[in-house]
Amino acid sequence: MRAFLLMVPTWPVYWWALVFFAFYPVMSAIVWISTALSFYLRRERLEEEQDAAPPALDNAPMVTVLIPAYCEEKTIAETLECATRIDYPNYEVVVVDDASTDGTRTVVRPFVDRGMVRLIAKDRNEGKAMAMNDAMPCINGDIVLIMDADATPDPQILRWMVPHFESARVAGVTGNPRVANRETFLAQLQLVEFTSIVSLLRRAQRIWGRILTMSGVVGAFRKSALIDVGLFSPEMATEDIDMTWKLQKAAYDVRYEPRALVWMKVPPTLRSLVTQRRRWALGLSQVMRRYAHVAVSWRHRRLWPVYYESLLSILWSYCFVALTAFWIVSYAFGIPPLGVSPIPNWWGMTIGTLCLAQLLTGVLLDARYDSTILRYFPIAVMYPIVYWMLMALITAYTTPAGLLRRHVAGAVTQWRTTR
């Protein structure tokens, strides 16, 4: 074993992995920060200087607020209270219940009796994607705002999202999810993530030309575009990522609207977080497999940045896990591995500093929509220590199932788990 541990650092592949492991987070942070700031300067700040209010609508197309639900009796009442108070002149609220086994329908029924909500009640549980597909023939809106049953929308959400659809090429607009439950340390880490990673990356990707995913928590779609691309895919673990790629592959435009706010609940426990992130990792790897042809298709070249960036992030996770495991074993045998030090050195401090700069940029950009997030920024110092390791392990463990298997057991009936 000692001979093997001494031999590994002499392999060229070890040094290539070490260089990639060191440079990828530095280069990605620089690219994300610069392009996200470009989005802000060219769009957010410019529009704010012109008018801080939502743009006026030449007409108000019919919108359906569609809420797929499965066993949401504890949260759906609050969601419906907020959804029925949205400030927009022409919309309906529709709940599609996917054969819940709790009292979800009982909670929804009073809203139906008052004429505020329509209920589509399924007799068989088939998963979120099929629930939304089954609802499509029953809704009246030309635009469909899909929300989670435990999320609460800002009253102005439709006034910010609907104007984007005046462009005929726009098929989807994703909003800006904000974390509502912030009591636990884990939830606060996710608050930093959604502010400094998710929102920042969506800004950056809009400058690149395509985005990786519309948020499953809140996203508005042109119904005719959903039908055109074949509706949602029930065999995919993350129907939101797949639909984003379907639309963009069909030459539709998908946009990000940071002022379209919705307040969501994130997993408060480590177990529920791991369950959620395993599903996300599985869904991303399924998308990488399904749309692998775009990586070499000139016609779909605008998808190259998000496709290759996703592949690099997965590869970096494997480097993280493999190198860290090798270093731990080496130190256990009393052999300090070449190219690494247990004490943060200059390059380690560079990575850490750029990571914090990226997190701070995201916090500052979103502070205008959620003024309380600045108080949580000190939590950011734990993000690269705790979160990078956890997410890398989940990605490395889950990705092979999506890349190597055509069908994954359980993908059809997966629901977003936060409790």
N, C-alpha and C positions, 0 to 999 in steps of 0.2 A: 504493500500500500504506500509506503513512504517513497519507494522508487517511482510509482505511478504519479504521486502528488508532485514530485520534483520534475517529472517529465512533461506534465500538462502545460506549464507555462512556456515551454519551448516550442509548442505547436503554433503555427501561423493562425489557425482558427481561433485560438485563445486570444491572441492579440487583436485580431479583427473584431471579436466579440467585445473585448475590453474597450476598444476605440469607439465602436458603435454605442455601447452602453454609456460612455462618457459624453459623447457628442450629441446624441439624439435629443436628450432633454434640453440641452443648451440651444441647439438650432431651432427646435420646435417652439420653445418659449419665445425666442426672438421673432419668429415668423408669426406666432399667434398674437403677440403683443402689438407688433407693427401693423398687421392687417386689421385687427380689431379696432385700433385707434383710427385707422383709415376709414373704417365703416362709421365710427362715431363722428369724425370730422366732416365726412362727405354727406352723411345722411341725418344722424340724430341731431347734432348741433345745428346744422343748417336749417332743418325743419323747425327746431325749437326757436331759432332766431326769427323765423318768418311768422310762426304762430304756434303757441303752446297748446292750443285746443285741437281736438280731432278734426281732420279735414272734413269739409262739407260734402254731403253726398248729393249727386245729381238725381239719384233715385234711391230708394231703399228696397233692394231685392229681398224676397222672403228668405229667412234664415231658420233652420231647424237646429235647436240646441239638443243634440242627441247624447243621452247619458246611459251607456251600457252598465248594467249593475248585476252583481252576483254576491249575495249575502252581505249587504251593506246597510242593514237596518240601523246601525249605530251612527252613521254619518250622512245618509242620503237626505234626511230632512233638512239639515243645514244647507246642503248643496242646492236643494230645490228652492229653499227660501231665497237664496242669493240669485239663482238662475232666473227666477220669476220676477226679479227686480232689475234686470238688465235694462239699461237706458237705450232702447232701440225701438222704432215704431212698428216693425213688421217681423215678428218672430214667434215661434212656438217652442215649447219644451216637450221633449219626448223621452220617456224612460223605456229602455228595453231590458226586461228582467230575464236573465238567462237561467230560469228554473231554480231560483234561490230556495234554499232549504230553511231559511230563517224568516223573520217577519218583514222583509224588505217590501213586499207588496202591500202589507198592512200599513206601513208608514207612508207609502206613495199614495194610497187610495184617497185620503182626504184632499190632496192636491187635485186629484182627478175629479172628485165630486164637486169641487169649487170651480171646475173648468179651467184650471191653470196649467194642467199637465195632461198629456196623453200617455197611456201605459200600453206597451206591447208585452204580453206575458207569454213566454215560451214554456212549453211542457217538458223539454229535454235540454239538459245542459250540454252545449257544444263549443263553449269557449267564446272569448270576446270578439274575435274576428267574425265568426258566424253570426253572433248576435247583431253586430253592426250590419252585416250583409243582409240578414233577414229583415232588418228595419228599413232598408233603403226603399222598397216599393211602397212603404206605408207613410213616408214623410212628405211634407209639402214644400220644403225649402229648396231653392236653387243652390244655396250654400249650406253646408252642414258643419256646425261647430261641435266637435266631439270632445267631451270632457269626462274625466274620471268621476265616479260617484262619491268620492271623498274629497273633492276639490271645490273651492268657492271662487267664482269669477268676480273680477272688478266690474262695477256697473258700466264702465265705458268700453268694455272689451270689444264689443261688436263695432263700435264707432271707429276703433283703431284698425280692426282687421278687415272689415268689409270694403273700404276704399281700395285696397290692393286688387280686388277682383274686377275693378273697372278695366284693368289690362286683361285682354282675352287670353294671354299666354299663362296667366297665373292660375294654378290649380290648387295651391295650398299655401297657407300662412300659419306658421307656428308661433305660439305666444311665449311669454316669459314666466315660467313657473317660479313661484316664491315659496319658501319653506315656512309653514305655519307653526308646526310643533317644534319648539326649540329648547325643550326642557333638558334633554340628555346631551352628554358630550358627543355621542354618535350623531345625533340629529344636528348639532351645531357644526360638526365636520361636513355633513351633507349640505348645510346652508352655505358654507364656504365653497364647496364643490359646485353647486348649482350657480352661484354668483360668479365665481372666478374661473371655472372650467367650462361648464355647459354654455352659459350666456356668452362668455368671451369667445369660445370656439365657434358658436353660431354666427357671431359678428364676423369673425375671420373668414369663415367659409362662404359667407355671402360675397365677400370680396373675391374669393377664389372662383366663384361662379356657381357652385353647387353646395348643398349642405348634406351632412351625413344622415340626419334624421329629424323628422318633425316629432315634437314631444307627444307621447301618448297621453299625457295629462291634459293637454289642450292643443287642439289644432283645428283650423277651419279648412274645408275642402270644397271645391266646386263639384257638385254631385255628378254632373255629366262627365267630368274627368275621371272620377272614381269608377263609373260604369265603363268608360272607354278603356281603362287598363285592367278591367276584370275584377274590380272590388278587392277586398282584403283577402289575404292568403291564410286560411286556417291552419295550414301545416307549418307555418313559421312561428317560432317562439316569440318574436317581437314583430307584430304586424305593422307597427308604426315605422320601423326602419325599412321594412320591405316596401311599404307603400310609397315612402319617400323616394326610393330608388326606382320603383315602377314609373312614377310620374315623371321624374327627371329623365329617365331613359327614353320616355316617349316624347321628349322635347318640351314638356311643360316646365314652367318656372315655379319654384318653391321659395318662399320668402320667410324672413324672420322679422317679427314686429316686437321690439323690446317693451313697448308701452302697453301691450295687450297682456295684462297681469292676471294671474290666477294663483290662488293660495292653496297649496297642497300639503298633504301629510306624508312625511317620509318614514321609512322603517325605523322604529325607535330602539330595536334590539339587534344584536349582532346576528342572531339566527335569521331574522326576517330580512336583514340587509344582504346577507350572503345568498339567500334564496332569490332575492330580486336581481342581484348582480350576476348570479349564475345564468339566470334567464336572459339578461342583457348580453352577456358574453356569448351565449349560445346563439341568440338571434343575430348578433353581428357576424359570427363565423358562418352561419347559414347564408347570410347575404353575400359574404365574400365568396362563398362557393357558387351561389346562384348567378351572381353577376360577374364572375371571373372574366368573361369574354370582353367586358368593357375595358379591361386593363390593356388590351392590345387593339382596341377598335378606335380608329381615327374619328369615326362618326361620333363616338361618345367620349371624346378627349376631354370635355369639360368635367367629366366625372373622375378623371385621373387623379387630381389632387386629393380628393376625399378617399378614393379607393387605396391609393398607395400610402397615404398617411395612416389609414386604418391598419394596413398590413404591417407598416413599420412599428406601430404601437403594439401590435400583437407580438412581433418579433422581439421588441424591447422587453416585453414582459418575460419572455422565455430567457433572454439574456440575464435579466435581473434574477430570476429564480435559479438558473444554472450557476451563474458566477457566485452568487451569495452562498449557495450550498457548497460549492467547491472551496470557497474561502473559509467557511465554518469548519469543514472537515480538515483543511490544511492547518488551521490554528489549533484544532483539537490534537493533531499529531505534532504540534510544536514546530511547524514549518510555515513561516510568514510567506504568503504567496507574493510573487512579483507583481508590481503594478497596483497594489492596493495597500491601504493603511487603516487600521481600526480607528485612528485619530483623524478627524476631518483635515484634509490638506487643502492646498490652493484650489485644485480643480473641484474638490468636493464642496468647498465654500462657494465657488462660482456657480455650480449647479443649484445649491441651496438658495443663493441670492437671487438668481434668475427665476427660480420657482416662486419665491416670495414676491418678486416684482410682478410676475404674472398674476398671482393671486390678488395683489394690491390693485393692479390695473382693473381687474374684473370687479372688485369691490367698489372702486371709485366710479366706474361706468354705471353700475347698477344702483349706486347710492341715491340717485335722484328718484328712483322708483320705490326704494325701501330704505329710508333714512336710518333705520336701526341697525343695519348690517355692519356699520363701521365698528360698533362695540364688540363684534365677534371676530374681528380680524386677528387679534392675538392667538386665536385658536389655529390660525393658518400655519404656525410654526410646527404643529404636529402633523400637518397634512402629508408632507413628503415622507415622514417617519412611519406613520401608522397606515395611511391610506395607500401609498404606493405599494407597500409590501402586500397588503390585503388584496388589492385589485390585481396585482401581478399574479399572485397565487391562484385566484379565482379564474383569471384569463387562461393561465397555463393549464389548469386542470380541465376547464370546460371546452375550450376551443376545438380540440380534436373531434368531439362528438358532432359539432356542426360542420366541420370541414370534411370529415371522412364518411359520415353516414347520410344517406339520402333522406331517410325518415328518422326522426328522433322521438322516442316514446314520451308522451306527455306534452308535446309541443302544441297540440290542438287545443287542449283545455286549460292552458296556463292563464292565470289571471294575475294582475299586479298585486303582490302581497306586501302589505304594510303593517299588518297586525300580527 
